[in-house]
Structures are given as structure tokens and as C-alpha cells.
């Protein structure tokens, strides 16, 4: 058998493993949509030099093919989400100045406790580190506990598939308990290790890390990751991002549905200066038509963490609609769990627009703000539906616009989806 023939099955297996990891990353974004930016940005490498799986600050995700093969599909999703959360929580940066391995372990406890709840696991997959209640604590607090109780506190020799051991044994600490162990024994891997393993990419390492940092800073992961203990947040995010609207990406059906709703909710006054097209067949009577003047569109924009990836598409859709409907001004009330912005802009200004929030998911403050304005007759509310909102109907007509069809049935208003479906 030739060498090429002997290696072919391995290449096929590698392709299958990479495909499985790719699918797993997509599945991570279903229960954890705030990780979508990182899931799309990470670069996956298969390598037998790592015992299980690890992540570099540059966004390189490295996986042992054998370890990956041993994971069930739902376990793989858990482990991949775990690695992404190390990026989202900036474990690499926060561990500087102390032993990276012990900080790695502290964040492992926190991340696994978060994912246990979010993904519905009774036990941590792959023999991962387990500390019930860790998500309620800071990593620094856990590090202090590990140092104080190095001999008494149980841990594992590896973050995945490790054997039972004391913290001192797991971290390889000296008798004092505070000396760092082998930093690269965990799954938070250092820059030096990456340069040694992938020397051809060394010159791009800083640029790749900057790109990952930019994703986190824009709130596509960090703001939501640290507040995802509940499905719906209650605290404002306090973050800001410059969003470029994605225009021309939605089907005309959505704009037509919005146009019909606007015509019904905010009809212009009748005038004989413009004959009605519906009366065109009559020659004995002239019927008044609608006066077409410029007008303002009132929009409540959900800026919670789960909307990060949908906001550019939503802004582009609104701008496209305004072009064809004679809208010259848009009042945008941004809200996560508090009103983060209330401003009037032109449709052109939506092309690059500062979005603020990325925190909780309660649109009540924004909707009540519009309710206090007696001139508001109708409002478009752009949201994914994972929100709290006033139970009582608003004194204005409401159109709920979802990026895609979802199980969202509010007691008032009409619901349509940007993908063309409606309810």
C-alpha cells in the first residue's frame, strides 16, 4: 500500500472531524446566540499535540481528533461553548500577573456551572471541572479558595478527562500553595505556545487577537456572556458599538407587509389634489386620494445581547423601506433593559449607526416613553421576541417585527418576520 493511500482515510477522518466541529459551533449559537460572533471568528486546527482541546487568545481553537471523536454531539457543543466563553470572559488577559493555570481552573469552574444551567446538563461532560454555584462567584475569589485549601479541595489533573486529585496536585504547586503550575496544562493556551506550534502564522498573531478583541468589545460576546445566568437579562449593558446596516438583503414581502400596516395605522389625509386610483373607473365622480407627504417612522430597537447579529440586518431593512415609502425621518428609541438612546435620524444615517446597550431584554421603558408622546399613532418594534414588555396595550398601534419567525405571541399588535413569514 502506498503512503498516499495509507493517509487518505486519515484525511477523510480529519475532514469529517472538522465538519463535526463546524456543525457544533453552529449549534452553540442556538441556545447561546451571544456567542455567534466568536463562533464565526474562531479558526479550528486539529492537532494531536494537545491532549484534549484548548483556545488561544488569537481565536485559534485547537482540538485533539481522538478527544473530539470520544465526545457525543451534545457534549461537543458543551466543550466548544466552554472554549468560546474563555474568549468572551477574557481569561487570557485576566490571568496575567498570576498563574495562568490556576486562573484557567477558576474560570473553568464558572463556565461549566453556567453551561450546566444553560444547556441542561446534570453533570459536566468529558470529566470537566465541577463546582456547583461557581457562576455566582468571581474567578479571583475561587483562586483564593484554591490557594487556601490546596490540599483539601478536590479538583482534576486536567480540565477535560482529568483524574481526581487535590488542587495542589492538579496545579503542580509547591508546598506554599501559591506557586503557579504548568500554564499550558489547561485549555487556556499562551501566545508563546502558539508561536512554537504554528510558526508560519506568528506574524499574524497580534492582528488576529486584535480582531477577536474587537468582537468582544463590540458586545457580541462579553456583555451577554457575563449576564446569561437567566434567559432574559434585567440590567442594562452600558456598551456601545458602531453598526453598519446591511441593505438590500431582505425580500420585498416584508417591506410590503410593513407598508400595508403603516398605511392602515398612519394613513395620510384625503385630498382632491390627488384623485383616488380606486375611483379611476368612475367618470361621473372624482374621489379624493391620499396626500403623499414626508413623515416620521417611530422605531423601538431591541439592543439586548441576543440581538447583536440581527441589528445590522434590521437597520438595513428599515433604511430600504424608508427609501421606497417617502420616510424622511426615523425616531429610534434604543433599549435593552433601559432606554439607551432616543434620537431622530435620517434614513441615510442608519447606514452607520451607533447602537448602545447589549445588556438585558426589557422593552417596557422604550414603549412607555413613546406612550407619553400624544403624537405617536404607531410604532415599529424590532426584536427577537425574547423580551419583557408592558402587559397592557399601548395607546398607539404596534407592529412587532422579528428578524425571523419565532414563537412570539404578544396580546396586542401584529407580528411579522423579516424573512417573509408573518402571523
N, C-alpha and C positions, 0 to 999 in steps of 0.2 A: 504493500500500500504506500502511495506517495505521501510526502509530508503535507502537500496541499489537501489531499483527500482526507488525511487524518485530522486536519484542523478545521475542515468545513463544518462538521457537526458542532464544534465549539463556537464557531462564528454564528451559526444559526441559533444556538442556545443564547449567546450574548444578545443577539438582536431581539429574541423573544423576551429576555430579561429586561432589556431597555424599554421595550414596548410595554411590559407589565408595569414598570416604574412610571412610565409616562401616563398610563391609564390611572395608576394610583394617585399621582399628583392631581389629575383632573378630579378624581373622586374626593380628594381632600377639600376642594373648593365647594363641594355641595353642602356639607354641614358647617364648613368654616370659610365662608366667602371672603372674609377679610384677608385670607392668605392667598388670594388669586394672583396678586401681583408678584409675590415671591415664587409661587408655583410655576409661573410662566418664565421667570427670570433665571432660576437655578439651572446650572449645567451639570448633567449627570455623567459620571465616569464609573465604569466597572473596574475594580482592582482587587486582586487577591491579597495585596499588601496590607489591607485593613481587615481586622477580624470580623467586623460587622458592618456598621455604617457610620458615616461622620460628615460634618459640614465645615467648610472653610468660610472665612469672612467674605471672600470674594464671590460667594454664591455657588462654588463648586460642591456638588453633592457626590460623595464617593461611597460606593456600595460594594460589598463582597458578594459575588454572584451566588456562592453557596449559602450564605446567610439569607439573601433575598429569596432564594428558592425554598428555604425552610419556612418562610412566613406564609400564612394564609392571606387571602386577599384583604380581609378586613384588618388583619394585623399589619400588613404592609402599609395601608392607609394611615394607621396609628403611628407607625415609626416615621413615615415621611412627614406627617404633620408635626411630629416631635422635632425633627431636624429643622423644618421651616420656622418653628417657633423659637429656636435658638437664634436665628437671624432676627426675627421680629423683636425679640426681647434684648437684642444686642449683647448676647452672652460673651462674645469675643472681646468687645470693648470694655464691658463692665468688669471682666475678670482681671484686667491689667492692674498691676500693683499688688496682686495676691496670687496664690497658686491657682492656675487656670483649672486644674483638675478638680479641686475642691469646689470652686465656683460652678464648674460644669456639673458636678453632682448635685449641688444645691438647686440649680435651675432644672436639672432632670426631675427632681422630686416635684417641683412646682408644675412643670409642664405636664408630667404624667398624671398628676392629680387633676389638672384642668381637662385633659383629654379623656380621662376616665369618665368624667361627667358629660362632656360634650359629645363623645362618641358612643356612650352607653356600654362601657366595658366594666365587668365586675372585677377583673384582675388585670394587671398591667401585662401586655403581651411581651413575648420574647425575653422573659425574665428581667424586665426593666425595673429600675429603682422605684420603690413604692413608699410613700409617706402620706397616708390619709390626712387631709387638712392642710397640706403644704401650700395649696393655692391661696390660702388666707394669710400667708406669711411672706416676708421678704427673703431674698436669697441671702442677704447679709446675716439675718437672724439665724437662718439654718446653718450657715457656715460657722457661726459662733457656737451653736449647739454641737456641731460635729467636732469642733476642736476641744470643747469641754468634756465631751463624752466619747472620745475616740475609741476607748477600749470597750465601752458598754453598749454603744449604739450600733445596731446591726445594719449592714449595707451589703454590697456585692462587689466582687473583684472587677467587674466590667459593667458598663452602663447597659449593655444588652448581653444576654446569655451568660451573665456572670454567676459565680458561685457565692454562696452565703459566706460572709466574713464580717469582721468588725470594721468600723470606719478606718481605724489605724491600718489594718491590713489592706483594705481596699485602696487607700490613698498612698500607701507605702511611706507613711510618716515615721519620723523618729520618735523617741520616747516623749519628747515635749508636746507632740501632737499638732504643732502649728507649721511644721516644715512642709512645703508642697511636695507632692509625689511626681510621678512621670506625667507631665502635662498631656502628652499625646496618647495616654492610655484611655482617654474618654472619647466622646464623639464631637467635641468642640476642638477642631484641629487648627494648629497655628500656621502663621504665614511662612515661617521658615520651612516647616514640613512640606507645605505646598510647593515651594520653590524647589525643594530637593526632589519631590516626586514628579513634578511637571516643569522641568527647567525651560522647556520651549515656550511656556506661557508666562514665565516670570515677569517679563517686561510689561505685560498687560494686567498684572495682578492688582496694582493700585487703581487703575481705571475701572476694573470690574468691581472692586469693592466700593468705589465711589458710586457706581450705578446702583448697587444694592442699597447703599446708604440713602440714596435719593428716593428710592421706592419706599423705604421705611419712613423717611422724613415727610413724605407726602401723605402719610397716614394710611397707605394701602395695606399695612400690616400692624405696625406697632400700636397705634391708638386703639384699634379694635382688639388686638391680642391681649392687652393688659386689662381689658374690661369685658371679656367674653364669658364670665362666670355664669351669666344669665343670658337667655336668648335675646332679651331686649334690654339695652342699656338704659340707665336713668340719669347719667351725668354727661354734661356737655364735654365735647372733645377738646376744645380750645386749640385746634390745629388749623392750618391754612394751607391750601395748595392752589397753584395756578393750573387751571384745567383748560385744555384745548378741545373745543367742541368737535365732534365727529359728524360732519354734514353729509347729506346725500346717501345715508346708509339705511334708511327706513322705507318700507313700502308705502305707496300713496294711500292705501286703505286707512292707515292710521290718521293721516292728515285729513282725509275726507270725513272720517268719523268726528274728529275734533272740530272741523269746520261746521258740520251739521249741528253739533252741540252748541257751539258758540252762536250760530245763527238763531237757535231756539232760545238760548239763555240771555243773550245780549243783542237782540235784534235792533237794527238801526231804525230810525223813524221813517215813516212813509212820506213820500213827496211826489208831486205830479211832475217835477222836473225830470224824473226818470220813470218812463212807463213800465208797468209790470210786464215781464215776459210771459207770465201765465195768462195775461189777457190779450195776447197778441192775436188770437183768433177772432176777437170781437172787433168790429168796425164801428159799432154804434156807441160804445162806452170806452172811455180811457180810464184804466185803473192805475192807482199810484204804485210806484216801485220803491225799493229800499234806497235810502240815501247812503252812498258808499263814502264814508269819511274815515280818516285815520282814527285809531282807537288803541286803548291800552289793554294788554293781556296781563291778568294777575296770576302769578305762579307761586305756589309754595313748593320749594325744592327740599326734599329729604336729603340731608347731608350726613346721615348716620354712617357708621363704619361699614355696614353691609352694602351701601350704595356706591362705594368708591369706583368700581369698574363700570357702573351704569351711568354715572353723571355725564361723562363726555358725550355719550350717545344721546342722552336726553336733551342736553343743551343744543346739540346739533339739530335734533328733530324740531325743537321749538323754533330755532332760527329759520329752518327751512319752511316751517309753517307760516311764520310771520311774513316771509318774502312774498308768499302767494296770497296772503289774506289781508294785506293792507295794514298790518300792525306796525306802528312806528315806535311804540314804547312797550317795554315789558317791566312790570314791577315784580321783582324776585324777592321773596321772603325766604331766606335760608334758615333751616332749623335742624338740629339733631335732637337734643333734649331741651334746648333753649334757642331763642332766635339769635342767630349768629350774624345776620346781615338783613337789612331791609332797604332795598335801593331800586331806583328806576333806571333802566339802561335801554339802549337801542338794540335791535336785533343783531346789528353788526358787532356790538361789544360782547356778545355771547361767544364769539369765536375764540377769544382767550379771556377767561373769566376767573376771578379769584373766588374759590369756594372755601368756606370756613366751617369747621365743625369736626366731623369724623368721630363723634362720640356716641351718645345714646340714641334712642329711637322713640321720641315722643313729639308728635307734630302739633299737640294741643296749643302751645304758646303761639305758633305762627298762625294757626287757624283762628284763634281768638283775637289776635292782632288785626286780622282782616275783618273780623266781625265787628270791631269797634269803629270801622270806617263805613258810614252810611251810604257812601257812593259805590261800594263794592256790590255788584249784582251777580258775579260769577267768578269762580276761581278754579284753576287747574292745579291739582296736587300730584306731583311726580314722586312716586315712592315705590318700593318693592313690596309694600304691604306688611312688612314686619315692624309694625309701629303701634303706638298708643295714640288715640285721638279722642276728641270730645264725643261723649255718648249722645248728646242732643244735637239735632240738625242745626246747621249754621243758617244765619239769616241771608245767605246767598246760595246760588246753585253751585254744586260741587261736581267736578269731573275728576275721578281718580284715574291717573294714568300710570300703568305699570310697565316697566321695561319688557316684561314677558308675562305670559299668562301664569297666574298663581291662584291658590285657594284663598282669595280675599273677598269677603262678602260684607261690606260695611252696611249699616242700617239705613243709610241715606246716600244720595248721589248716584252717579252712574260710573261704571268701571269699564275702561278699555285698555288694551295692551298694545304696546308699540310694535309687537311682532305681527299685528294684524288681527288677532283674536279679540273678542270683546264679550262682555256679559251685561 
